[in-house]
């Protein structure tokens, strides 16, 4: 996979983002159950949702080269 394809949004990222949005409203278990019901493995759902937001690794996108 070329490096330029690695940072594009994916269905998995969208599911995790929705679960993270639900987290404050519904709590950990319902948010994790949403992610699991959408096909995210249980251990990944809980690992991501339990991690403090300050520990999330969000790298800026690389600039496209001409």
C-alpha positions as CSV (number, residue, x, y, z in Angstrom):
1,X,0.0,0.0,0.0
2,X,1.5,3.4,-1.0
3,X,2.1,5.8,1.9
4,X,-0.4,8.3,0.3
5,X,-3.2,5.7,0.9
6,X,-2.5,5.0,4.5
7,X,-4.1,8.2,6.0
8,X,-7.3,8.3,4.0
9,X,-10.5,7.9,6.1
10,X,-11.8,4.4,6.3
11,X,-15.1,2.9,7.4
12,X,-13.3,1.7,10.6
13,X,-12.2,5.2,11.5
14,X,-15.7,6.5,11.0
15,X,-17.2,3.8,13.3
16,X,-14.6,4.6,16.0
17,X,-15.3,8.3,15.7
18,X,-19.0,7.7,16.1
19,X,-18.4,5.5,19.1
20,X,-16.1,8.2,20.6
21,X,-18.9,10.7,20.1
22,X,-21.3,8.5,21.9
23,X,-19.0,7.8,24.8
24,X,-19.8,10.9,27.0
25,X,-23.6,10.5,26.3
26,X,-24.0,6.8,26.8
27,X,-20.9,5.5,28.6
28,X,-18.2,3.0,27.8
29,X,-20.2,-0.2,27.4
30,X,-22.9,1.2,25.1
31,X,-20.3,3.0,22.9
32,X,-18.2,-0.2,22.7
33,X,-21.3,-2.3,21.9
34,X,-22.0,0.1,19.0
35,X,-18.5,-0.3,17.6
36,X,-18.6,-4.1,18.1
37,X,-22.0,-4.3,16.4
38,X,-20.5,-2.5,13.4
39,X,-17.7,-5.1,13.1
40,X,-14.9,-3.6,15.2
41,X,-13.2,-6.4,17.2
42,X,-14.1,-6.2,21.0
43,X,-10.5,-5.7,22.2
44,X,-9.9,-2.8,19.8
45,X,-13.2,-1.1,20.7
46,X,-12.4,-1.2,24.4
47,X,-8.8,-0.3,23.9
48,X,-9.6,2.8,21.8
49,X,-12.5,4.0,23.9
50,X,-10.6,3.5,27.2
51,X,-7.6,5.5,26.1
52,X,-7.4,9.1,27.3
53,X,-8.0,11.6,24.5
54,X,-4.5,13.1,25.2
55,X,-3.0,9.7,24.3
56,X,-4.7,9.4,20.9
57,X,-2.1,9.4,18.1
58,X,-3.4,11.8,15.5
59,X,-0.8,12.6,12.9
60,X,-1.3,15.5,10.5
61,X,-1.9,14.4,6.9
62,X,1.1,14.6,4.6
63,X,1.0,17.3,2.0
64,X,0.5,16.2,-1.5
65,X,3.6,16.7,-3.6
66,X,3.2,18.1,-7.1
